């Protein structure tokens, strides 16, 4: 028999990988595919883990039991870029006692976490599988999701000089450390998972073994917890349509389509079948347009899917998607919008397979006219836009004054390919950064051409990058201004990624327009702050807040 510490070793890889092992420990947590065991009464010395995950989907046990396990040691890799996780693939289990010695958890402290990402990665790796606790009084800095995941900031972390907090209780991503990690947990039983809004306060400590999954560490928690709910107000814009101006709302519609997909016609039935109408997402988006954004003149939409959603067919048209959204908005506001887009080529614009995602516009024909033959897409012949959403360009006219505004609606390449900070190779590297930078150059060239013609432009959409990033710096260039910088730093957020608020939607106008104070900008908060009931379908229509600008002439 060997100790758990010996099996874990002092590096990412176990010295026993591929070998049969027998070890003993106390069960500290149970998840769907196995359980964690830890050596009792051993004080953690910071040099290695005294706990390990036992992969055993066919065996069951109870928390607190003293067990002896035998099996094969495996350094499990979920994918080529993942951190190896040392496991025992169980072959036999012996229960010595149903009630073993008590394991004392290690408490997360700000001192433990206030280190560089590299040091933190090594520290957490040496705690892997061990029983950890997040103390009461910590703040939920991400709203709950459908999977029962939670992220918190310790009370002392919120007092640190480099942490920017918002009025809602969130944390703004730091320019000096945008990949900063905050502790969190996943509840393994949905009957113990609670709907929690951002800014809520943990009232009881939470304890569980430290698990590495989906590129990050989080505790696996099987008990209930108590909290004080933060009630979030859904904000409403102060900007209203008026003569001699155009209001433009930007809305990421989160793969919107009117169709319930057939399981036989999609790539992944578990992920690709949904009912956006039945779940209320069309209605919630319509409320955002009609009630929160004051029926804007123009709505720039991203993530519109074709009429049959993620089904793998020859259909690329999205007229039914637009028409259902327009009808729902009309029922709330009395305004019947018109729509415009350019159908993508079949399967050529990325996104969910079969969805033929694209950008589009709604516009109020009572106030706005679409200039004939102005609709086009950028980047069709540029390598950076291969298998990626193309910017949609339209020129609109305010009917009352005959003023023109060209709008470029963008959705740059996703950050989904970014490596985890815990990845052994290229930690934190964003594989699509160079792609977004080249995409930004294409948009920059278009704004220069529009400006040289003496015309006004507004660039909006989902840029998948922050205000200080290289793509935004390139896109803004010397002749434009990002309206996000007109907001206070604690207001610059529309998206929450694992507890870090950041701004991914932007509004770019010419410097001349900015100097003459012809553009106002707001972020309509609320949607990105409210939690989802874990384990249930949701009517949450977008993973972003909404933004709106008012361009005056």
Secondary structure as GFF3:
##gff-version 3
##sequence-region A 1 553
A	DSSP	alpha_helix	4	8	.	.	.	ID=ss1
A	DSSP	beta_strand	20	31	.	.	.	ID=ss2
A	DSSP	beta_strand	34	38	.	.	.	ID=ss3
A	DSSP	beta_strand	51	55	.	.	.	ID=ss4
A	DSSP	beta_strand	66	76	.	.	.	ID=ss5
A	DSSP	beta_strand	85	97	.	.	.	ID=ss6
A	DSSP	beta_strand	106	107	.	.	.	ID=ss7
A	DSSP	alpha_helix	110	113	.	.	.	ID=ss8
A	DSSP	alpha_helix	117	125	.	.	.	ID=ss9
A	DSSP	beta_strand	131	134	.	.	.	ID=ss10
A	DSSP	beta_strand	139	140	.	.	.	ID=ss11
A	DSSP	beta_strand	149	153	.	.	.	ID=ss12
A	DSSP	three_ten_helix	157	159	.	.	.	ID=ss13
A	DSSP	beta_strand	164	165	.	.	.	ID=ss14
A	DSSP	beta_strand	171	172	.	.	.	ID=ss15
A	DSSP	beta_strand	184	187	.	.	.	ID=ss16
A	DSSP	three_ten_helix	190	192	.	.	.	ID=ss17
A	DSSP	beta_strand	201	202	.	.	.	ID=ss18
A	DSSP	beta_strand	206	213	.	.	.	ID=ss19
A	DSSP	beta_strand	216	221	.	.	.	ID=ss20
A	DSSP	beta_strand	227	228	.	.	.	ID=ss21
A	DSSP	beta_strand	245	256	.	.	.	ID=ss22
A	DSSP	three_ten_helix	263	265	.	.	.	ID=ss23
A	DSSP	alpha_helix	269	272	.	.	.	ID=ss24
A	DSSP	alpha_helix	281	287	.	.	.	ID=ss25
A	DSSP	pi_helix	288	292	.	.	.	ID=ss26
A	DSSP	beta_strand	298	304	.	.	.	ID=ss27
A	DSSP	alpha_helix	319	333	.	.	.	ID=ss28
A	DSSP	beta_strand	337	340	.	.	.	ID=ss29
A	DSSP	beta_strand	358	364	.	.	.	ID=ss30
A	DSSP	beta_strand	368	370	.	.	.	ID=ss31
A	DSSP	beta_strand	376	377	.	.	.	ID=ss32
A	DSSP	three_ten_helix	383	385	.	.	.	ID=ss33
A	DSSP	beta_strand	392	398	.	.	.	ID=ss34
A	DSSP	beta_strand	403	411	.	.	.	ID=ss35
A	DSSP	alpha_helix	433	452	.	.	.	ID=ss36
A	DSSP	beta_strand	457	462	.	.	.	ID=ss37
A	DSSP	alpha_helix	470	476	.	.	.	ID=ss38
A	DSSP	beta_strand	480	482	.	.	.	ID=ss39
A	DSSP	three_ten_helix	483	486	.	.	.	ID=ss40
A	DSSP	three_ten_helix	489	491	.	.	.	ID=ss41
A	DSSP	beta_strand	495	497	.	.	.	ID=ss42
A	DSSP	beta_strand	500	502	.	.	.	ID=ss43
A	DSSP	beta_strand	505	510	.	.	.	ID=ss44
A	DSSP	alpha_helix	511	515	.	.	.	ID=ss45
A	DSSP	beta_strand	519	524	.	.	.	ID=ss46
A	DSSP	beta_strand	546	552	.	.	.	ID=ss47
###
